[in-house]
Amino acid sequence: MEKPNLSYIESMSGGDKAFKQKLIDIIKTEFPQEKVIYFKNIKANNYKEAAENVHKLKHKISILGLIKSYDLAVEFEHNLIDGNSNSKKDFEFILQNITNFLEIL
């Protein structure tokens, strides 16, 4: 299983600890909010809206170094656009993995 990491954030920050922390804080603020909206839409079978949520979430997945998970998110986004929820369980596992990671930062 892939594990989230801060490698990309560290490379973006160029050693600037304040900037690095600002990026982490943004993710820690936005990710839970975006996740709640995703679950609301998926529960209501609003697949088009859920696809938009996945689109936003996949960028955070990428920033946290989850390459395979990003690919799965892209696939899931396309599935939702096509009106099906294939890969839902795998995508939601990724969300939980990120949630666990952010809690220990």
FIVO-225713 format. One record per residue (C-alpha): y, x, z. Coordinates in nm, 3 decimals, m for minus. Each point is the difference from the previous one (the first is absolute). Layout:
N
      yy      xx      zz
       Y       X       Z
...
END
This chain:
105
      yy      xx      zz
   0.000   0.000   0.000
   0.347   0.121  m0.089
   0.234   0.061   0.289
   0.375  m0.052  m0.018
   0.207   0.315   0.032
   0.359   0.116  m0.004
  m0.036   0.272  m0.266
   0.218  m0.176  m0.256
   0.263  m0.091   0.259
   0.004   0.360   0.124
   0.044   0.132  m0.353
   0.279  m0.250  m0.068
   0.182   0.088   0.319
   0.001   0.372  m0.079
  m0.024   0.088   0.368
   0.283  m0.233   0.103
  m0.151  m0.158   0.312
   0.267  m0.271   0.027
  m0.058  m0.108  m0.361
  m0.378   0.005   0.052
   0.036  m0.221   0.307
   0.230  m0.236  m0.188
  m0.263  m0.046  m0.272
  m0.270  m0.060   0.260
   0.220  m0.252   0.179
   0.065  m0.188  m0.324
  m0.373  m0.026  m0.068
  m0.072  m0.102   0.360
   0.261  m0.277  m0.030
  m0.071  m0.127  m0.351
  m0.380   0.026  m0.014
  m0.079  m0.255   0.275
   0.250  m0.248  m0.143
  m0.139   0.034  m0.352
  m0.355  m0.030   0.132
   0.081  m0.328   0.180
   0.149  m0.147  m0.318
  m0.304   0.114  m0.200
  m0.240  m0.171   0.243
   0.210  m0.319  m0.006
  m0.015  m0.011  m0.380
  m0.368   0.089  m0.025
  m0.091  m0.265   0.258
   0.192  m0.260  m0.203
  m0.169   0.120  m0.323
   0.342   0.094  m0.141
  m0.150   0.277  m0.207
   0.308   0.073  m0.211
   0.211   0.049   0.313
  m0.279   0.200   0.164
  m0.007   0.224  m0.309
   0.370   0.071   0.056
  m0.078   0.085   0.363
  m0.277   0.236  m0.108
   0.241   0.159  m0.245
   0.238   0.086   0.285
  m0.279   0.109   0.234
  m0.163   0.228  m0.254
   0.305   0.227   0.003
  m0.044   0.056   0.372
  m0.370   0.060  m0.061
   0.096   0.272  m0.246
   0.262   0.154   0.230
  m0.267   0.026   0.270
  m0.221   0.208  m0.229
  m0.267  m0.262  m0.067
  m0.078   0.071  m0.364
  m0.323  m0.199  m0.035
   0.147  m0.281   0.206
   0.302  m0.009  m0.231
  m0.232  m0.041  m0.299
  m0.179  m0.284   0.177
   0.338  m0.164   0.077
   0.095   0.017  m0.368
  m0.329  m0.166  m0.093
   0.044  m0.265   0.270
   0.355  m0.072  m0.115
  m0.128  m0.062  m0.354
  m0.282  m0.218   0.132
   0.251  m0.214   0.190
   0.219  m0.033  m0.309
  m0.313  m0.123  m0.182
  m0.055  m0.257   0.275
  m0.289   0.153   0.190
  m0.031   0.178   0.330
  m0.263   0.259  m0.091
   0.045   0.314   0.214
   0.175  m0.199   0.276
  m0.230   0.126   0.274
   0.039   0.364  m0.111
   0.378  m0.035  m0.024
   0.025  m0.152   0.345
  m0.209   0.285   0.139
   0.262   0.238  m0.142
   0.274  m0.199   0.172
  m0.184   0.028   0.332
  m0.053   0.372  m0.053
   0.375   0.045  m0.051
   0.082  m0.221   0.298
  m0.220   0.213   0.224
   0.164   0.318  m0.133
   0.354  m0.127   0.051
  m0.078  m0.102   0.357
  m0.073   0.360   0.098
   0.307   0.152  m0.169
END
